[in-house]
Amino acid sequence: MENTTEWIKYRDEVCYPIEKFLLGYSVQNKERLISAIISNAFLNEKVEFEQLKKIPVDTSFETMGDFVLDFVIFDHFAMREHYTSKEIDDFRQFYGGNKTLHWFSKNCLHLQNFILWGPDERAQKKWDHSTTTMLADRFEMVIGVIYLERGVDAVKDFLRKQKFFEEIDKNKENLQ
């Protein structure tokens, strides 16, 4: 049986970079955060701690993050000016679309550096493949974790801190 203290230290070390450099705070449920940043390919390899294999990649965080992100996008535009429902839906589709989220995750957050990839994924830089949505999916999972940890206001703060709308607006031409 593995040493629980060593596992906790390892788990905390895995979470530390994303907590320190992206979130700005320590999460309460570290396994939830690991679920958002671990790839199945990583789990197919020999891992240092078997506890990692007990943390499933929970795609419900992706669905939750997608809905929360949609709400924040609606809220962002609805509070600024008067837009038609069609315009707000267009904003939601653009700002919350996989292409946009992938670009933001890769180029602004550098999320690929925080994910526990399998060796082949890392060697092939799977996140650079033009058809992948890996980073967009992981971004939505992180949004889901933030929401569960601290609520929708924390998601808004995170996006504000990361200049989500501003960075996307600066690169809008390349993303359409």
Sequence and secondary structure as in RCSB ss.txt:
>XXXX:A:sequence
MENTTEWIKYRDEVCYPIEKFLLGYSVQNKERLISAIISNAFLNEKVEFEQLKKIPVDTSFETMGDFVLDFVIFD
HFAMREHYTSKEIDDFRQFYGGNKTLHWFSKNCLHLQNFILWGPDERAQKKWDHSTTTMLADRFEMVIGVIYLER
GVDAVKDFLRKQKFFEEIDKNKENLQ
>XXXX:A:secstr
   HHHHHHHHHHHHHHHIIIIISS  S HHHHHHHHB HHHHTS  S GGGGGS   THHHHHHHHHHHHHHHH
HHHTTS   HHHHHHHHHHHTSHHHHHHHIIIII GGGTSB  HHHHHHTGGGSTT  HHHHHHHHHHHHHHHHH
 HHHHHHHHHHTTHHHHHHHTHHHH 
